[in-house]
């Protein structure tokens, strides 16, 4: 059996690489848990509609000011809700990508 260029048959360098990979996996798991626990808030219509979403991408809360409710213009209220929810989700996704991308080895940031 041929020896490889990394110190034999997987010797000390392979063990060190495995420890580093395990440490990185643990760090990524911890970061994932922290991201899931975060709450993101966004509003639309000058604060007429505000929402909160979790890092798990779940809608947690919707607040609608009474003056935003116009029975003759339900579509506007729907648009405001959609805009606020989408903005909160984008904010959460941006934070997730920045956090996880910073942990990735050089050249692999786009995998998360």
Legacy VTK file of the C-alpha trace (Angstrom):
# vtk DataFile Version 3.0
C-alpha trace
ASCII
DATASET POLYDATA
POINTS 112 float
0.000 0.000 0.000
1.428 3.377 -0.988
1.973 6.138 1.493
0.272 9.409 0.757
1.799 12.889 0.801
-0.046 13.798 3.993
2.074 11.852 6.460
1.539 8.171 5.878
-1.680 6.241 5.914
-3.819 9.026 7.288
-1.583 9.580 10.321
-1.430 12.700 12.471
-2.339 15.194 9.749
-5.545 13.315 8.945
-6.479 13.207 12.637
-5.866 16.950 12.931
-7.988 17.573 9.845
-10.795 15.475 11.302
-10.659 17.407 14.603
-10.816 20.695 12.702
-13.775 19.470 10.649
-15.602 18.335 13.803
-14.928 21.691 15.489
-16.229 23.565 12.449
-19.333 21.370 12.358
-20.004 22.123 16.038
-19.554 25.870 15.434
-21.923 25.759 12.477
-24.527 23.856 14.518
-24.313 26.448 17.301
-24.604 29.305 14.792
-27.634 27.603 13.198
-29.347 27.336 16.586
-28.621 30.996 17.344
-29.976 32.065 13.948
-33.128 30.003 14.449
-33.729 31.750 17.792
-33.513 35.280 16.347
-36.587 37.399 15.656
-36.763 39.844 12.755
-39.211 42.710 12.562
-40.243 44.803 9.573
-43.016 47.238 8.768
-44.743 48.685 5.719
-46.924 51.672 4.988
-45.078 53.930 7.390
-45.646 51.530 10.263
-49.292 50.812 9.480
-48.460 47.095 9.324
-45.629 45.464 11.243
-44.638 41.833 11.476
-42.212 39.588 13.322
-40.720 36.418 11.872
-38.433 33.864 13.454
-35.062 32.742 12.200
-36.855 29.518 11.295
-38.818 31.562 8.736
-42.095 31.371 10.663
-44.503 34.290 10.964
-44.791 35.055 14.684
-46.830 38.236 14.879
-48.782 40.710 12.738
-49.796 44.148 14.010
-52.198 46.279 11.977
-53.073 49.812 13.009
-56.836 50.426 12.861
-56.428 53.261 10.368
-54.888 50.788 7.909
-58.187 48.924 7.681
-60.292 50.324 4.868
-63.131 47.985 3.856
-63.134 49.602 0.416
-59.428 48.902 -0.130
-58.628 45.441 1.240
-56.002 44.958 -1.494
-53.856 47.754 -0.036
-53.857 46.063 3.372
-52.946 42.736 1.777
-50.073 44.401 -0.098
-48.793 46.034 3.102
-48.854 42.717 4.959
-47.065 40.942 2.134
-44.426 43.693 1.886
-43.729 43.634 5.625
-43.506 39.828 5.816
-41.216 39.612 2.797
-38.918 42.325 4.157
-38.602 40.573 7.516
-37.854 37.261 5.772
-35.225 38.929 3.564
-33.568 40.443 6.626
-33.429 37.048 8.301
-32.044 35.361 5.203
-29.372 38.038 4.780
-28.232 37.550 8.378
-28.207 33.763 7.899
-26.102 34.000 4.724
-23.635 36.438 6.301
-23.218 34.320 9.437
-22.890 30.966 7.729
-20.794 32.345 4.859
-18.276 33.742 7.317
-17.776 30.256 8.737
-17.183 28.543 5.413
-13.679 27.768 4.215
-12.315 30.154 1.594
-14.101 29.765 -1.725
-17.063 27.877 -0.271
-19.129 30.799 1.085
-21.826 30.371 -1.556
-22.772 26.895 -0.346
-24.965 28.200 2.480
LINES 1 113
112 0 1 2 3 4 5 6 7 8 9 10 11 12 13 14 15 16 17 18 19 20 21 22 23 24 25 26 27 28 29 30 31 32 33 34 35 36 37 38 39 40 41 42 43 44 45 46 47 48 49 50 51 52 53 54 55 56 57 58 59 60 61 62 63 64 65 66 67 68 69 70 71 72 73 74 75 76 77 78 79 80 81 82 83 84 85 86 87 88 89 90 91 92 93 94 95 96 97 98 99 100 101 102 103 104 105 106 107 108 109 110 111
